[in-house]
Every structure is written in structure tokens, then in C-alpha cells.
């Protein structure tokens, strides 16, 4: 039994041990008004205790991908948000257990203790810092008094949308705008999150790759093989020019049209000239496509052909760099043999690719998910080829591998794959392409 009057100074908050997680999950599922399934991404379960008695449960996980009120308060750009979102933790569950709920000031006391533990435990569990805590309060159930008492800052309301469970990633309007509270875990957390230059100790969630001028020229030359499908009338930008900008922007971390357009406009005149961009006669300056041009161009790109050429260009960049390193190592070691180039191939189902609809009885029906077969160069960790496919895993993935390896014909590269690809057609294809290979064979006994 929980005592009627709880000595707040004796309350402690700690991380839940692995053997206690089932109990934590069951209590949260039974007593929290939202129920409980699981956390997304990084997670941390905490419990407030008085001796051996559990008083409250707290659950943290990865921050919300979109939250306009939070983003306005921080003042970061959309690119900064994607690169630094891992520095924010979301408190999605907070539950006072039964009798403990009537104890004055217990909620704010537990929140304060939880926040003190959060940076250290998050770093221990996930090897990542955390600068800001966030949470959403449903005003139809709560007013957020305990958060205000614990010095959280109310920054606005959500727009009343929630994630669609199952299927492709999407959102639906549930009509309930929740209050958004944030808590800086450092005095300068807001400034750091919106700073122009990131802290060198941070580990960005998505590394950005910036091309050198020689790589711009090389990629531009490679993309000359893609056919032009647009009419000649009114054509301002060559297709390989816009594809070069598009690929370089994606490598640099740009994701939407606005960022893509801004990336092109920020390119130097030397870079735009090297990739054959349009020279405006009135100003004598090279220009990148505007957002209306991008809308028109992206509808007419042969994505499969562009992906094939990109994979071939990436492979060339990786293998040329490794050959240069191997030559240096060979010279230093007195002529010993260069290391073997190895590519590992594996297929995965893409997250959120299950296409769900309803059958004649109104029941959900799963269609074949989208799968991706990737070729990874193991020394550099670079994907040098990939191919999408659907269908039964054994047959479809085997056919996809036989198609994917054609780009490595005659290179002398060694391919590795799991037991699913230990098939006669695959082995015959690899031998015909003069490729070395290592395939897993499971014990048949």
C-alpha cells in the first residue's frame, strides 16, 4: 500500500531494469488513458519509487517529426530540424499510480527528478546527447499544471493531426489540438539547436556529403547517358544539369522542393558553369532552376535510369579511391598484394511500404510490400547499387540480385550473400560475369 502522505524528499526516480519492463508495460497499458503499445525509435522507461513502492511511470522516446509550435520556438530551419532532431526527447507517457495521484506536488516533483536523470541516462543508453524535452497535453483531460509547476514552457498548440497506424507513413486529423510544452535541459539549448554551425561533438542523424568541383564534373559527365524526354521548345536547363543538382542536393541532406531550390541558388558560378547551367544574358550570370521549373522537370525524369547511373558513378568513385589507397599501401609495404574488394548484397522490406486496403467484407487486406536489394562496399560502407522489387521473397530477390550484379561484370569483385541466394541460376550468373562470390550454405542435417 502507498502511504497517504508521501515524504517528497524520499521519492527517487530511476531507469527501469530490463526484467521490470513487462510490469511497466502492463501498468501503462491498463491505467493510462491512451493505453500503450510500444515506443518509436530511442526510448527510456523510468519509474518513481518510495522505497520498493512504485509511485509513477515516465516514458520517453524519439521526438515528434513535425511540430510547428516547437520549431517556431527553437527557430531552426527544416534542414537543421532533420539533422538535429535526435537532440530532442519526447515524454509521451506520464502516469501517477492510483493512490499516489492524490498526493499534492508529487507530479511536479517526479517531473523534476525525471528531467535530472534524462541527459545522463539517454547518453548511457543511446550514446547521444539530449538538449530539449517536449511533451503534448490534451486539454480535454488535463490543464498541464504539473508541467508549469516543474518550469516547463508552453510554446503553443499542435494542429490536431496524428500518425496513421500501419501502412505507409501518413497523418489524419483527429480534431484535438494539444498543448505543447518544452523544457531546455541546458541554459543555451535553444541557441545551440538553431546555431549556424553544429557542435563538433554531436553525431548528426543524417551525414551530409558535399561534392568537390571535380566530382561535380564527373557526375555531370556520367548523367549525359540519360535520354532527354522533354520537347526542345522553351528548354532552359539540360536534363543532366538538373539531375546533377538534384543528386548533389540529396547527398547534402536537402529533402523538399524549397530546400532543393535554395541549394541550387546558393551554388557558386564556377559550379553552375561546370555543369552547363543556364547563362542569363541580361545579367551575365549562371542560374539554377526555380521552384516552378523543378515541378515541371521532376515529373519527366526517368527515375530508374537515373538511379542506375548514380549507382555506377558511386561505385566508380569508391573503387577509384580504394585503388589509389591500395597502390599507396602496396608501395609502402614493398609490393605486397592489394586488398580484395568485397560487396555484400542483402534485401530488406522498406518500412511503411505495406499497402493496406479493404476487401469486399470491409476487412484490411495486405498487398505485397516494396522491398529493396542493396549492394554495400564493405571497406567504405558505401551503397554502390540498389534495386527495388516486389513479390515472393525467394524468387523475386534472387531475380533482383541477378539483375543487380550485371553492373559489376568483369571487375573481379567478390560478392557475398546469404543462404537465400545459394541457387543454381544465381551461381551460373555470377560465373558468367566472372565474379568471385561467397554464398552461405545452411546445415541441412
C-alpha positions as CSV (number, residue, x, y, z in Angstrom):
1,X,0.0,0.0,0.0
2,X,1.1,3.5,-0.8
3,X,1.1,5.8,2.3
4,X,-1.5,8.6,2.4
5,X,1.2,11.3,3.0
6,X,4.3,10.8,0.8
7,X,7.6,12.4,2.0
8,X,8.5,14.0,-1.3
9,X,12.2,14.3,-0.3
10,X,12.4,10.5,-0.1
11,X,11.0,9.9,-3.6
12,X,13.5,8.8,-6.2
13,X,13.4,8.3,-10.0
14,X,15.4,5.6,-11.7
15,X,15.6,3.8,-15.0
16,X,13.5,0.6,-15.3
17,X,15.6,-2.5,-15.4
18,X,15.1,-5.0,-18.3
19,X,13.4,-7.5,-16.1
20,X,10.9,-4.8,-14.9
21,X,9.9,-3.7,-18.4
22,X,6.9,-6.2,-18.7
23,X,5.5,-4.8,-15.4
24,X,6.0,-1.2,-16.6
25,X,4.3,-2.0,-19.9
26,X,1.3,-3.8,-18.3
27,X,0.7,-0.9,-15.8
28,X,0.9,1.7,-18.6
29,X,-1.4,-0.3,-20.8
30,X,-4.0,-0.8,-18.1
31,X,-4.1,2.6,-16.4
32,X,-3.0,5.3,-18.9
33,X,-5.9,6.9,-20.8
34,X,-4.0,6.4,-24.2
35,X,-3.1,2.8,-23.4
36,X,0.3,1.6,-24.6
37,X,1.7,-0.4,-27.5
38,X,5.4,0.4,-27.9
39,X,7.8,3.3,-28.3
40,X,9.3,4.5,-31.6
41,X,13.0,4.9,-32.0
42,X,15.1,5.6,-29.0
43,X,13.3,5.0,-25.7
44,X,13.7,5.3,-21.9
45,X,11.4,3.9,-19.2
46,X,11.6,5.5,-15.8
47,X,9.8,4.8,-12.5
48,X,9.4,6.9,-9.4
49,X,9.8,4.9,-6.2
50,X,9.4,5.3,-2.5
51,X,11.5,2.5,-1.1
52,X,10.1,-0.5,-3.0
53,X,6.8,1.1,-3.9
54,X,6.2,2.3,-7.5
55,X,4.6,5.7,-7.5
56,X,4.7,6.9,-11.1
57,X,5.8,5.8,-14.5
58,X,7.5,8.0,-17.1
59,X,8.2,7.1,-20.8
60,X,10.5,8.9,-23.2
61,X,11.1,8.2,-26.9
62,X,12.3,10.0,-30.1
63,X,10.9,13.5,-30.7
64,X,7.9,14.2,-32.9
65,X,9.0,14.6,-36.6
66,X,6.7,17.6,-37.2
67,X,5.7,20.1,-34.5
68,X,5.2,23.7,-35.8
69,X,4.9,25.3,-32.3
70,X,8.2,23.7,-31.1
71,X,10.0,24.5,-34.4
72,X,8.9,28.2,-34.2
73,X,10.1,28.4,-30.6
74,X,13.5,27.0,-31.4
75,X,13.8,29.0,-34.7
76,X,15.7,26.3,-36.7
77,X,15.4,25.7,-40.4
78,X,13.8,22.5,-41.8
79,X,17.3,21.2,-42.6
80,X,18.5,21.9,-39.1
81,X,15.4,20.1,-37.7
82,X,16.1,16.9,-39.6
83,X,19.8,17.0,-38.7
84,X,19.3,17.8,-35.0
85,X,16.0,16.2,-34.1
86,X,17.9,13.5,-32.3
87,X,18.8,16.1,-29.7
88,X,15.2,16.3,-28.6
89,X,13.3,13.7,-26.5
90,X,9.6,13.4,-26.2
91,X,7.8,12.5,-23.0
92,X,4.8,10.5,-24.4
93,X,3.7,8.8,-21.2
94,X,3.4,10.1,-17.6
95,X,1.3,8.1,-15.2
96,X,0.7,8.5,-11.4
97,X,-0.3,5.2,-10.0
98,X,-3.7,5.0,-8.1
99,X,-3.3,6.3,-4.6
100,X,-0.3,8.4,-5.4
101,X,-2.4,10.6,-7.7
102,X,-3.9,12.4,-4.7
103,X,-0.6,13.4,-3.2
104,X,0.0,17.2,-3.5
105,X,3.1,18.3,-5.5
106,X,4.1,14.7,-6.3
107,X,3.7,15.1,-10.1
108,X,5.9,18.2,-10.3
109,X,8.5,16.5,-8.0
110,X,8.6,13.4,-10.2
111,X,8.9,15.5,-13.4
112,X,11.8,17.4,-11.9
113,X,13.7,14.3,-10.9
114,X,13.0,12.7,-14.3
115,X,14.5,15.6,-16.1
116,X,17.6,15.5,-14.0
117,X,18.1,11.8,-14.9
118,X,17.3,12.2,-18.6
119,X,20.5,13.6,-20.1
120,X,22.8,11.1,-18.3
121,X,20.6,8.0,-18.9
122,X,19.9,9.0,-22.6
123,X,23.6,9.3,-23.2
124,X,24.3,6.0,-21.5
125,X,21.6,4.1,-23.4
126,X,21.9,5.7,-26.8
127,X,25.3,7.3,-26.9
128,X,23.6,10.6,-27.9
129,X,23.2,13.9,-26.1
130,X,19.7,15.4,-25.5
131,X,19.2,19.2,-25.2
132,X,15.5,19.6,-25.1
133,X,12.5,17.7,-23.7
134,X,9.0,18.1,-25.2
135,X,5.5,16.8,-24.3
136,X,1.9,17.2,-25.5
137,X,-1.0,17.8,-23.1
138,X,-4.6,17.0,-24.1
139,X,-6.6,20.0,-22.8
140,X,-9.8,17.9,-22.7
141,X,-8.3,15.8,-19.9
142,X,-5.5,17.9,-18.3
143,X,-4.5,21.6,-18.0
144,X,-0.8,21.0,-17.7
145,X,-0.5,22.4,-14.2
146,X,2.2,20.0,-13.1
147,X,4.3,20.9,-16.1
148,X,4.1,24.6,-15.3
149,X,5.0,23.9,-11.7
150,X,8.1,22.0,-12.9
151,X,9.1,25.0,-15.0
152,X,8.2,23.6,-18.4
153,X,7.4,26.3,-21.1
154,X,4.2,26.3,-23.1
155,X,5.0,27.2,-26.7
156,X,1.7,26.8,-28.5
157,X,-0.7,24.1,-29.7
158,X,-0.5,21.3,-32.2
159,X,-2.6,21.3,-35.4
160,X,-4.7,18.3,-34.4
161,X,-3.1,15.7,-36.5
162,X,-1.9,12.2,-35.6
163,X,0.0,9.3,-37.3
164,X,-1.9,6.7,-39.2
165,X,-1.2,3.3,-37.6
166,X,0.0,0.6,-40.1
167,X,0.6,1.1,-43.8
168,X,2.5,3.9,-45.4
169,X,3.5,6.9,-43.3
170,X,0.6,9.3,-43.2
171,X,-1.4,11.6,-40.9
172,X,-5.0,12.1,-40.2
173,X,-6.9,14.9,-38.5
174,X,-8.3,13.9,-35.1
175,X,-9.5,17.4,-34.3
176,X,-7.9,17.7,-30.9
177,X,-5.2,20.4,-30.7
178,X,-2.9,19.6,-27.8
179,X,-0.8,22.0,-25.8
180,X,3.0,21.8,-26.5
181,X,5.4,22.1,-23.5
182,X,9.2,22.1,-23.8
183,X,11.9,22.1,-21.2
184,X,15.5,23.1,-22.1
185,X,18.0,20.7,-20.5
186,X,20.8,23.3,-20.9
187,X,20.7,27.0,-20.5
188,X,21.7,27.6,-24.1
189,X,19.7,24.7,-25.6
190,X,17.6,26.9,-27.8
191,X,20.6,28.7,-29.2
192,X,22.5,25.5,-29.8
193,X,19.7,23.9,-31.7
194,X,19.4,26.8,-34.1
195,X,23.1,27.6,-34.3
196,X,24.6,28.0,-37.8
197,X,27.4,25.6,-37.1
198,X,26.7,22.4,-35.1
199,X,28.6,21.4,-32.1
200,X,31.6,19.2,-33.2
201,X,30.7,16.6,-30.5
202,X,27.3,15.9,-32.0
203,X,26.7,12.9,-34.1
204,X,24.3,14.0,-36.9
205,X,21.5,11.7,-37.6
206,X,22.0,12.1,-41.4
207,X,25.5,12.8,-42.5
208,X,25.8,15.4,-45.3
209,X,28.1,14.8,-48.3
210,X,29.3,17.9,-50.2
211,X,30.9,17.3,-53.6
212,X,34.2,18.7,-54.8
213,X,34.2,20.6,-58.2
214,X,35.9,17.5,-59.8
215,X,33.1,15.3,-58.6
216,X,30.5,17.8,-59.9
217,X,32.2,17.5,-63.4
218,X,32.4,13.7,-63.1
219,X,28.8,13.2,-62.1
220,X,27.7,15.7,-64.9
221,X,29.6,13.6,-67.5
222,X,28.1,10.4,-66.2
223,X,24.5,11.7,-66.5
224,X,25.0,12.6,-70.2
225,X,23.8,9.0,-70.9
226,X,20.3,9.6,-69.7
227,X,17.9,10.4,-72.6
228,X,16.1,13.7,-73.0
229,X,12.4,13.2,-72.9
230,X,11.3,16.8,-73.0
231,X,10.4,18.9,-76.0
232,X,13.0,21.3,-77.3
233,X,10.7,24.3,-77.3
234,X,11.3,26.5,-74.3
235,X,14.0,24.2,-72.9
236,X,16.2,26.2,-70.5
237,X,18.1,23.7,-68.5
238,X,19.7,20.5,-69.8
239,X,18.3,17.3,-68.1
240,X,21.8,16.2,-67.0
241,X,22.3,19.6,-65.4
242,X,19.2,19.5,-63.3
243,X,19.8,15.8,-62.4
244,X,23.3,16.7,-61.2
245,X,21.9,19.5,-59.0
246,X,19.2,17.1,-57.7
247,X,21.6,14.3,-56.7
248,X,24.1,16.7,-55.1
249,X,21.3,18.3,-53.1
250,X,20.1,15.0,-51.9
251,X,23.6,14.0,-50.9
252,X,23.9,17.3,-49.0
253,X,20.7,16.4,-47.0
254,X,18.1,18.5,-48.8
255,X,14.7,16.8,-49.0
256,X,11.9,19.1,-50.2
257,X,11.5,21.4,-53.2
258,X,12.1,24.6,-51.3
259,X,15.4,23.3,-49.9
260,X,16.4,21.9,-53.4
261,X,15.7,25.3,-54.9
262,X,17.7,27.2,-52.2
263,X,20.6,24.7,-52.6
264,X,20.8,25.4,-56.4
265,X,20.6,29.2,-55.9
266,X,23.5,29.0,-53.4
267,X,25.9,27.2,-55.8
268,X,28.9,29.2,-57.0
269,X,29.2,30.5,-60.5
270,X,32.1,28.1,-61.2
271,X,30.0,25.1,-60.2
272,X,27.0,26.2,-62.2
273,X,29.2,26.8,-65.3
274,X,30.9,23.4,-64.8
275,X,27.5,21.6,-65.1
276,X,26.2,23.5,-68.0
277,X,23.6,25.6,-66.2
278,X,21.7,28.4,-68.0
279,X,23.6,31.7,-68.6
280,X,21.1,34.6,-68.3
281,X,22.0,37.2,-71.0
282,X,20.6,40.1,-69.0
283,X,22.9,39.6,-66.0
284,X,25.7,37.5,-67.4
285,X,25.4,35.1,-64.6
286,X,24.6,31.4,-64.4
287,X,21.3,30.4,-62.8
288,X,19.8,27.3,-61.3
289,X,16.2,26.2,-61.8
290,X,13.4,27.9,-59.9
291,X,10.7,26.0,-58.0
292,X,8.3,26.1,-60.9
293,X,10.9,24.6,-63.2
294,X,11.6,21.8,-60.6
295,X,7.9,21.0,-60.5
296,X,7.9,20.5,-64.3
297,X,11.2,18.7,-64.6
298,X,10.7,16.1,-61.8
299,X,7.6,14.8,-63.4
300,X,9.6,13.8,-66.5
301,X,12.7,12.2,-65.0
302,X,13.3,8.5,-65.7
303,X,14.0,7.6,-62.1
304,X,15.1,4.0,-62.8
305,X,17.7,5.2,-65.3
306,X,18.9,8.0,-63.1
307,X,19.3,5.5,-60.2
308,X,21.3,3.1,-62.3
309,X,23.7,5.9,-63.5
310,X,24.1,7.2,-59.9
311,X,24.9,3.7,-58.6
312,X,27.5,3.3,-61.4
313,X,29.1,6.7,-60.6
314,X,29.1,6.0,-56.9
315,X,30.8,2.6,-57.5
316,X,33.4,4.3,-59.7
317,X,34.2,6.9,-57.0
318,X,34.5,4.3,-54.3
319,X,36.7,1.8,-56.3
320,X,38.9,4.5,-57.7
321,X,39.6,5.9,-54.2
322,X,40.3,2.4,-52.9
323,X,42.6,1.6,-55.8
324,X,44.6,4.8,-55.0
325,X,44.8,3.8,-51.3
326,X,45.8,0.2,-52.3
327,X,48.6,1.5,-54.5
328,X,49.9,3.6,-51.7
329,X,49.8,0.7,-49.3
330,X,51.4,-1.6,-51.8
331,X,54.3,0.9,-52.3
332,X,54.7,1.3,-48.6
333,X,54.7,-2.5,-47.9
334,X,57.2,-3.3,-50.6
335,X,54.8,-4.6,-53.3
336,X,52.5,-6.9,-51.3
337,X,49.1,-7.8,-52.8
338,X,46.3,-5.2,-52.7
339,X,43.3,-6.0,-50.5
340,X,40.3,-7.7,-52.1
341,X,37.3,-5.6,-53.0
342,X,34.1,-7.1,-51.5
343,X,30.5,-6.2,-51.9
344,X,27.8,-7.6,-49.6
345,X,24.3,-7.9,-51.0
346,X,21.1,-8.2,-48.9
347,X,17.4,-7.3,-49.3
348,X,15.1,-5.7,-46.8
349,X,11.4,-4.8,-46.7
350,X,11.0,-1.0,-46.8
351,X,9.5,0.4,-43.6
352,X,5.9,1.6,-44.1
353,X,5.6,0.0,-47.6
354,X,2.6,-2.3,-46.8
355,X,-0.2,-1.0,-48.9
356,X,-3.4,-1.7,-47.0
357,X,-6.9,-1.5,-48.4
358,X,-10.3,-3.2,-47.7
359,X,-11.7,-6.3,-49.2
360,X,-15.4,-7.0,-50.0
361,X,-16.1,-7.7,-46.4
362,X,-14.5,-4.4,-45.2
363,X,-11.5,-6.2,-43.7
364,X,-8.0,-4.8,-44.1
365,X,-6.0,-6.6,-46.9
366,X,-2.3,-6.5,-47.2
367,X,-0.7,-6.2,-50.6
368,X,2.9,-7.1,-51.4
369,X,5.3,-4.7,-49.7
370,X,8.1,-2.9,-51.5
371,X,11.5,-4.4,-51.0
372,X,15.0,-3.1,-51.6
373,X,18.1,-5.1,-52.6
374,X,21.3,-3.2,-51.8
375,X,25.0,-3.8,-52.7
376,X,27.3,-2.5,-49.9
377,X,31.0,-2.0,-50.4
378,X,32.2,-3.2,-47.1
379,X,35.5,-1.3,-46.8
380,X,34.0,2.2,-47.2
381,X,30.4,1.3,-46.1
382,X,29.0,2.9,-49.3
383,X,25.9,1.6,-51.2
384,X,27.2,1.1,-54.8
385,X,23.9,-0.3,-56.2
386,X,20.3,-0.9,-55.3
387,X,17.2,-2.3,-56.9
388,X,13.6,-2.3,-55.8
389,X,11.3,-5.3,-56.2
390,X,8.1,-6.8,-55.0
391,X,6.7,-10.4,-54.9
392,X,7.6,-13.6,-53.1
393,X,10.9,-13.0,-51.3
394,X,12.8,-16.1,-52.6
395,X,12.0,-15.8,-56.3
396,X,11.9,-12.0,-56.5
397,X,15.0,-11.3,-54.5
398,X,17.0,-13.9,-56.4
399,X,16.0,-12.4,-59.8
400,X,16.8,-8.9,-58.5
401,X,20.3,-10.0,-57.4
402,X,21.0,-11.5,-60.9
403,X,20.0,-8.2,-62.4
404,X,21.9,-6.0,-59.9
405,X,25.2,-7.7,-60.3
406,X,25.4,-7.1,-64.0
407,X,26.9,-3.7,-63.4
408,X,29.9,-5.3,-61.8
409,X,30.7,-7.7,-64.7
410,X,34.4,-8.4,-65.2
411,X,35.5,-6.2,-62.3
412,X,37.0,-9.1,-60.3
413,X,34.9,-8.0,-57.3
414,X,34.0,-10.6,-54.7
415,X,30.2,-10.8,-53.9
416,X,28.8,-12.1,-50.6
417,X,25.1,-13.1,-50.0
418,X,23.1,-15.1,-47.5
419,X,21.6,-18.6,-47.9
420,X,18.6,-17.4,-49.8
421,X,20.8,-16.8,-52.9
422,X,22.5,-20.2,-52.8
423,X,20.7,-21.2,-56.0
424,X,21.9,-22.6,-59.3
425,X,20.7,-19.7,-61.5
426,X,22.5,-17.2,-59.3
427,X,25.7,-19.1,-59.3
428,X,25.6,-19.5,-63.0
429,X,25.0,-15.8,-63.4
430,X,28.0,-14.9,-61.2
431,X,30.3,-17.3,-63.0
432,X,29.2,-15.9,-66.4
433,X,30.0,-12.4,-65.2
434,X,33.5,-13.5,-64.0
435,X,32.8,-12.5,-60.4
436,X,34.1,-14.2,-57.3
437,X,31.5,-15.0,-54.7
438,X,30.9,-16.3,-51.2
439,X,27.4,-17.7,-50.5
440,X,26.2,-19.0,-47.2
441,X,25.1,-22.7,-47.1
442,X,23.0,-23.7,-44.0
443,X,23.4,-27.0,-42.3
444,X,21.0,-29.5,-43.9
445,X,21.4,-32.1,-41.2
